[in-house]
């Protein structure tokens, strides 16, 4: 069977990030994923208004190898 998903380069690594969003002022902050992160998990305090943020997105980006 032929896969419609392209093969990934074995040298590339995936960097996983979490986006924390403030429900009051809607400020979004990107940070490195921490094991245990999930959507709606409480995050840190908002740097703009001081309210509690929540994780709104977890995603991965491929990193290109250096050299």
C-alpha positions in Angstrom: 0.0 0.0 0.0 1.3 3.5 -0.9 1.1 6.1 1.8 -0.2 9.6 1.0 2.0 11.0 3.8 5.5 12.0 2.6 8.4 10.2 4.3 10.2 12.4 6.8 13.9 13.0 6.6 15.5 10.8 9.2 17.9 13.6 10.2 15.1 16.1 11.0 13.8 16.3 14.5 10.4 17.6 15.7 10.3 20.4 18.2 7.1 20.4 20.2 5.5 23.6 21.5 2.5 24.6 23.6 0.6 27.8 23.1 -0.8 29.4 26.3 -3.7 31.8 25.8 -5.2 34.3 28.2 -9.0 34.0 28.3 -9.3 37.7 29.3 -7.0 39.7 27.0 -6.4 36.9 24.4 -2.6 37.2 24.6 -0.9 34.1 23.3 2.5 32.8 24.4 4.5 30.1 22.7 6.7 27.9 24.9 8.4 24.5 24.8 6.1 21.6 25.4 6.3 20.0 28.8 5.3 16.4 29.4 1.8 16.5 30.8 0.6 19.4 28.7 -2.9 19.1 27.3 -5.5 21.4 25.8 -7.3 23.5 28.6 -4.5 22.8 31.1 -3.9 25.8 33.4 -0.7 27.6 32.4 1.3 30.4 33.9 0.0 33.9 34.7 -0.5 36.2 31.8 2.3 38.7 31.5 -0.1 41.4 30.2 -3.0 41.3 32.6 -2.0 38.8 35.3 -4.9 36.3 34.8 -4.4 32.6 34.6 -3.7 31.3 31.0 -4.7 28.0 29.5 -2.9 25.8 27.0 -4.9 26.3 23.7 -2.7 24.4 21.2 0.0 21.8 21.2 1.9 21.3 17.9 5.2 20.2 16.4 7.6 21.9 14.0 10.3 20.2 12.1 13.8 21.5 12.7 16.4 21.3 9.9 19.7 19.8 10.8 22.6 22.2 10.9 25.3 21.5 8.4 
